[in-house]
Amino acid sequence: MNDELAKALEQTRVIFEEWEKEYHQNADGFWNSLSKEDQLKCFYSVCKRIHKGDIEDKGSYRYVLYDVFGFGTEAYAIGMNCGYMAIHNSIVGGTKNEVATKVSV
């Protein structure tokens, strides 16, 4: 790999790490600003959608993000960074016979 490419990749990695840290802090700040009642409503709404997309519909990671939650492509990396992709994969891979059947591109 040439030095210029390596330098560009390193800069990209640093920018992404900074973005991830800032997003994490902003999301936690938002969560902490909510009342316990509003936190519980958020928890309920998110879990309900994960249950629908992953358990009921057996959808793909993208299907749940785009079709169930109604997010755009910006949610893909955010879902990976917060651990949702790992949750999704553990649900889908929970039994040998369960596979994601609904797909969104």
C-alpha positions as CSV (number, residue, x, y, z in Angstrom):
1,M,0.0,0.0,0.0
2,N,1.4,3.4,-0.9
3,D,2.0,6.0,1.8
4,E,-0.6,8.4,0.5
5,L,-3.3,5.8,0.6
6,A,-2.3,4.6,4.1
7,K,-2.4,8.2,5.3
8,A,-5.8,8.8,3.8
9,L,-7.2,5.6,5.4
10,E,-5.8,6.6,8.8
11,Q,-7.4,10.0,8.5
12,T,-10.7,8.4,7.6
13,R,-10.4,6.1,10.6
14,V,-9.7,9.0,13.0
15,I,-12.6,11.0,11.6
16,F,-15.0,8.0,12.0
17,E,-13.9,7.4,15.5
18,E,-14.4,11.0,16.4
19,W,-17.9,10.9,14.8
20,E,-18.7,7.7,16.7
21,K,-17.6,9.2,20.0
22,E,-19.6,12.4,19.5
23,Y,-22.7,10.5,18.4
24,H,-22.5,8.2,21.4
25,Q,-22.2,11.3,23.8
26,N,-25.1,13.1,22.1
27,A,-27.3,10.0,22.2
28,D,-26.5,9.4,25.9
29,G,-27.0,13.1,26.6
30,F,-30.4,12.9,25.0
31,W,-31.4,9.7,26.9
32,N,-30.3,11.3,30.2
33,S,-32.3,14.4,29.5
34,L,-35.5,12.3,29.3
35,S,-37.7,11.6,32.3
36,K,-37.9,8.0,33.4
37,E,-41.4,7.9,31.9
38,D,-40.1,9.1,28.5
39,Q,-37.2,6.7,28.7
40,L,-39.6,3.8,29.3
41,K,-41.7,4.9,26.3
42,C,-38.6,5.0,24.1
43,F,-37.6,1.6,25.4
44,Y,-41.0,0.2,24.6
45,S,-41.2,1.7,21.1
46,V,-37.7,0.4,20.1
47,C,-38.3,-3.1,21.6
48,K,-41.7,-3.3,19.9
49,R,-40.1,-2.6,16.5
50,I,-37.2,-5.0,17.0
51,H,-39.7,-7.7,18.0
52,K,-41.8,-7.0,14.9
53,G,-38.9,-6.9,12.5
54,D,-36.7,-9.7,13.9
55,I,-39.1,-12.1,15.6
56,E,-42.5,-11.7,13.7
57,D,-41.3,-10.8,10.2
58,K,-37.9,-12.5,10.4
59,G,-36.5,-9.6,8.4
60,S,-33.0,-8.8,7.5
61,Y,-31.0,-6.1,9.3
62,R,-31.7,-3.6,6.5
63,Y,-35.4,-4.6,6.5
64,V,-35.8,-3.8,10.2
65,L,-33.9,-0.5,9.9
66,Y,-35.5,0.7,6.7
67,D,-39.0,-0.9,6.6
68,V,-39.9,-1.3,10.3
69,F,-38.2,1.7,11.8
70,G,-38.5,3.8,8.6
71,F,-34.9,5.0,8.8
72,G,-32.7,5.8,5.8
73,T,-29.2,4.5,5.0
74,E,-27.7,6.7,7.7
75,A,-29.0,4.1,10.3
76,Y,-26.8,1.3,9.0
77,A,-23.6,2.4,10.6
78,I,-25.4,3.7,13.7
79,G,-27.1,0.3,14.2
80,M,-23.7,-1.4,13.9
81,N,-22.0,1.0,16.4
82,C,-24.7,0.7,19.0
83,G,-24.7,-3.1,18.9
84,Y,-28.1,-3.6,17.1
85,M,-26.5,-5.7,14.3
86,A,-25.1,-8.1,16.9
87,I,-28.5,-8.3,18.5
88,H,-30.2,-8.9,15.2
89,N,-27.7,-11.6,14.2
90,S,-28.1,-13.4,17.5
91,I,-31.9,-13.3,17.1
92,V,-31.7,-14.5,13.5
93,G,-29.1,-17.1,14.3
94,G,-30.9,-18.2,17.5
95,T,-31.9,-21.5,16.0
96,K,-30.6,-23.4,13.0
97,N,-34.0,-23.4,11.2
98,E,-34.7,-19.6,11.5
99,V,-33.5,-17.4,8.7
100,A,-34.2,-13.9,7.7
101,T,-36.9,-14.0,5.0
102,K,-37.8,-10.4,4.4
103,V,-35.0,-8.3,2.8
104,S,-34.7,-4.6,2.1
105,V,-32.1,-3.2,-0.3
